[in-house]
Structures are given as C-alpha cells and as structure tokens.
Amino acid sequence: MSELVYYDLKSSASMAPSLPVQVARELGRRIVAGTFEVGSLMDEEGKLSERFQVSRVVIRDAIKILVSKGLLDVRRGIGTKVRPRDQWILWDDDVLAWHIAASPNPEFLKQLMDIRIAFEPKAARWAAQRGSMEAILNIEKAVIKMELEKNTTEKFIVADALFHKAVLCAANNEFLNSMEGVIYSALLMSVNVTNRDTQQNEATIAIHRQVFEAIQKSDGDLAEKLTEQLLSEAAGRLCKDKK
C-alpha cells in the first residue's frame, strides 16, 4: 500500500513538495526501513548532495526536517547520526507514512493496534452520546462507501479509514481528531501484513454497520462494546498472521 494514500486521507497539500521535503522523505523512508541503522552515521553533506543531485543547502534543509522529527542528531565534529527509535516523534504524519512504505513491521503494527483499542471504543461511546446529526450521517456515508467498494482492496481500506475518522469526529474531542493518523497507518500497514482479500469485506462491513446503528440509536454501551470487538478481532488476525 502506497504512503500516498495516507497523505490523501490526511488531506495534505496537493502541490508538489519542495526539494528539501523530497530529499527528507527519501532519507526518512530509508531510516524507518532500517537501511540506515540506529546509531549509524549518515554520509557527509557532499556525498548526499552528489547522490540526490541537489545543492548542499537542500541537503542541510532536509537534514533539519529529519532532526525536527527526532530521526537524526547533528553533532559538530562527529556528524549526523540516526537516533534511537524511542526518540522519534512517532505521531508525526511523515513518520507514520514512512512506516507504510517500509517492509511490514508486525511489532510496530501491534503497538498501533494497542493504541487504537485503548481509545477508539470510548470514541464510539462519545459519538453515540454527543454526535450531531451531520456527524452521524458522515458515519453512515462511510459505511455505504465500504459497501460500494467491497470488491476492492485499496478503495475499501480507504472507506474503512473514513468510517473510523467519522466516528472520531462525532465524538467531538479535538485530541481524538489529532489521532486519526494512527488509524490510517494501522489500516494501511495491515494490508501488507495480512494480505487480506475481498472475501473478508462482507463480515467487516456487517460489524461496522452495527457500530453505526448503535451510535445512531445513542446506545453508547453497545457502540463501545462493538468497537472493542471489531478492533480486538482485527488485532487477533494480525497476531495469527504474524505466527
């Protein structure tokens, strides 16, 4: 699954990224993929400039971008070093997107699912209790889109992501809205790990519709229970595939 789908879901700016951003993304993908190992030194500025056919100024600006995301550390007299993963800003949109482009990392995906199970069931409860008519209508639209795309893979995953985004929005909590990237990253990465086929989509649609109907009926208890079931089953499939 392409990381571009993630950026589309996040409604990122459509204009072409600047040269420093393009170089930062390419280096970032390689760091996340492990091509540049934690603790290793990056090539010096001149070599990177020659490799990417850009000026040293572009390289310096690209490095600054990666430093701001916690991936790199620049020390005078030592060089530019890849920082440990626990110092990366994992919530950053680019860092989440680069994990999609990298080889599947089941452990990272498991941690994403842990986070989803921790907060999404409560979001469904709050959506049932607080959701406006417009917000609940957006959840229904996402279910309908899932049904229309059930014979596809990528488009179905996008519709699935939009469903969960709509639930977060209906919960009317700004902090939850800021966590939508975790959902997108987990869903897009899961395709690479499980190789899910379209035959599974019918069952997935059914429980998503049940969640929607519980929210529509303002049944917070049921909405929370069904969402926890939905996510736990998804996590179980991922663990099974990992074995």
N, C-alpha and C positions, 0 to 999 in steps of 0.2 A: 504494500500500500504506500503510495507516494505521500511525502510530507506536505506536498502542495495542497492535498485535501484538508489537512489540518489548518493551513493558513486560510483556505476558503471558508472553513467553518468559523474561524475567528474573525472573518470579515476584514482581513488585513488589507492594507492599501494595495490597490491593483497596479500602481505604477512600478516600473522596473526598479529593483533595488540598486543602490549606489555601488560603485566598485568595492569600497571597503566592506559593505554589508555582504556582497557576493563572496569575497575572499574569507570573511569571518565565518560565513555559513559553511564553506567548503572545509575550512580548518576545524570548525566546530563538529561537523559530521565525523571527521576522522578521529577527533579526540573522544567523542562519545562511543564510536565504534571500537576504540582501543588500538587504532593504528598508531596513534601517539600515546604511549603508555603513561600512566600516572607516575609523576616524578621524573620523567624524561625531559631533556632539553629540546626545544624546537630548533629548527635550522635558523641560522642567523639571518638578519634582515635582508642582506644582499642576495642570498640563495633563494629566499622566499620571493623576492622581487623578480628574480630571473625565472623562477618556476611558474609564477602566475602571470608573467608578462605585464606587470604593473609597476608603478613607481614605489619608492621606499616610503613615501608619505602615505600611500594607500595601505601598505603593509602595516605601518605604525598605527593607523586608524583602525584597521581590522583587529590588531592585537588589543587595542584599547577596548574594543567592543567585547572581546572574549574575557578580558580582565574584569570588566563590569559584570559579567555573568558568573564570575567565580571560577572559570575554567583554567585561566592562566595566571601566573605570577611573574612579574618582571623585576629582576634584581640587577642593579648596576654591578658590573664586573663578574656576574655569574651567567646571566642570560634569561631566556624566557622558558619557564618550566610549567609542565602540566600539574595542576593542583589535584589533591585527593578528591574523590567523588563527594565526600561529606562536606566539602567546601563549595561545591557547585550550587548555583541557585536553581534547584530542580523545578521550581514553579514557573520559571521563565518560559515563555512561549517557544522561543527558538530551541532551548534545551530539550523541551518535551518533543518538539517536532523532529529534532535530530535523532532521538531515540527511535522514531518510526522508521527513519531511513536506514538505521543500522541493523545489523543482524539481530534476530529476536533475542531478547534478554528476559527469560522467564521469571527470574527473581525480581527484576525491576517491575515487570508487569504485575506480579503478585502483590508487590507493595502498593502499586497504583490501585489495585482492586481492594486492598485493605482500607485505603483511604475512602474509596467510593462507598464501601459497606458501612463505614463509620458515619458518613454524613448524608448520603442520599435518601435513606429511609426516612430520616427526620425531615428532609426537604419535601418529601411526598406528603407527610403528615401536615406540614405547614401549608403546602399548596392546597390541600383539602380544606384547611381551616381559614386560609387568608386569600386564596386565589380569586382574582377578579374574573368576570365572565369572559373578558377578552383573553386573559392568560390561560384559562381553561380551554377556550376554543383553540388556542395555539397548540395545546397538548393533543387535542383531537385531530387537528390537521396533521400533526406529525404521525399519529397512528395511521391515518388514512394514507399518508405518503409511504409508510412502511408496507402497507398492504399493496399499494400500486407497484412497489419496487421489489416485491418478494422473490421474484425470479432472477434478481441480480445480486451481485456481491457488494461492489463499492457503493452503489447508489442506496442499497438497503442499509449499509452501515452508516452512511450519511444521515439517512432518515432516522435511524436509531439514535444517533447522536443528537439530532434536533429534538427528538422526544425528551431526552434527559435534560437538554438545555431548557426546554419549555417548562419542565417541572421545576427546575431551579428558579427560573424567572417567576413562576407562580407562587413560590414560597416567599417572595417579597423580602429578600435578605441580600443586601449588597455583597456581603462576604461570600455567600454561596455562589453568587453570579461570577465572582472572580475565580472560582474553582472549576469553571467549565472546561478549561484546558486539560485537566486531569482526566475527565471523561473522554474527551476526544482522543487523547494519547492512548488511553487504555483500550478503547474500541478499535482504533486503527492498528495498534500493535497486535491485538488479539487475533486479527485476521491472519497475520503472518505466523502466529504460534499454532493456532488450531486448524488452519486451512478449512474453515467452516464452509459447508456447501449450502446451497439454497433450499435443500430439503428441510433444514432445521428452522427455516424462517417462519413457517406456519406456527410452530409452538411458541417461538419468540414473540410473534405478533399477539398471540392469544393472551399471554400474561401482561404484555404492555397495555392491551385494551382493558384488562381487568384493573390495572393500576389507574388508568384514565377514568374508568367508570366509578371507582371508589373515590377519586378526587372530585369528580363531578357531583357525587352524592354527599360530599362533605364528610365522608367517613375516614377520618384521619387514622384511626386504629388499623383499618383494613389496608389503607394506602401504604402505611408504613410497613405492615407485615408482608404485603405482596412485593414491595420493592426490595425488602431484605431477602425474600425468597428468590426473586429474579437475579439479584446480584450474587447470592451465595451459590446458586446453580451455575452461573457463568464462571465463578471462581473455581468451582469443582471441576468443570470441564477443562479449564486451563491446567489445573494440577494433574488431572488424568492424562492429558496430552503430554505434559512435561515428563511423566514417567515412561 
